[in-house]
Amino acid sequence: MFTKSQQNGIFLLVLVIIILQAIYYFSDFSTGSSSEGLTQQEIEGFQSEIDSIKLARAEADTVKIFPFNPNYITDFKGYTLGMSVEEIDKLHQFRDENKWINSAEDFQRVTGVSDSLLSAISPFFKFPDWVIEAEREKTQTKTTSSFAVLDLNKAEAEDLQTVNGVGEVLADRIINYRTKIGGFRNEIQLKDIYGLNYETREKVQQQFKVFNNEEFNLININRAKVLDLVEVPYIKYELAREIIDYRQLHEEINSFEELSKIESFPSDKIDRIQLYLSLD
């Protein structure tokens, strides 16, 4: 029925089918493939891309810290730095008293942050140049200074002028103010000397201290009369009258902080005023 050419074609077709069946039967096509049809190389490529995406996202979420002055840390800034609410509140309370942080040690003392957090954020602290210079001079003074500390209440103008930054005018002002208030009770009263800046005041306090050979008499604020309160250098007659009125209205003054509720009371001088008063 078939020609010789057709017979050869049929034979060749059957032979090709047999060869393909043999290849399919004896060959292993699963080598290097996963159960999902992906090669190991493709899986590793996908995993590498996923890891890169995770790393980029982590870097994007990281807060970059720039140099800052710790005296002006806000609630949000403190939170991003890792400070607790209590530590942030302590800092704000300290600043509300018009006090300043001038070193990393001051920051930890005021806020109570851990050593690990302090070591992480303190390299970013940035203080004014004069603060840095003052701290450097203070450190040098502690290690190399050999001068004797003198009594601030007995120092002469010439003694005060040995301090760098204190000239004849400032020395006279210190002496005159000391005479006016009947002697210094604490070096903190140097704050009241007009023209004596923070840096120079620190230098004066390094060389001069108030030596209390005998305790000062304190005025009991809950028993004092108007004329008694007027003896305090920072309290005038009108303010003394207001203090008495406040005491009578509230029956008793339990803390010096209460005095700040009096409208005309100089709250910025409470640290000096309480050198002259007692509560009982």
Protein Blocks (a to p, Z undefined) as FASTA:
>chain_A
ZZfklmmmmmmmmmmmmmmmmmmmmpcfkgopafkopafklmmmmmmmmmmmmmmmmmmm
pccdddddfklccfklmmmnopafklmmmmmmmmmnopacfbfklmmmmnopafklmmmm
mmmpccdfklmmmmmmmmmmmmmgccdcddfklccfklmmmpghiafklmmmmmmmmmmn
opafbfklmmmpghiafklmmmmmmmpccddfbacddddfklpcfklmmmpmklcfklmm
mmmmmmmmnopafbfklmmmpmklcfklmmmmmmmgcfZZ
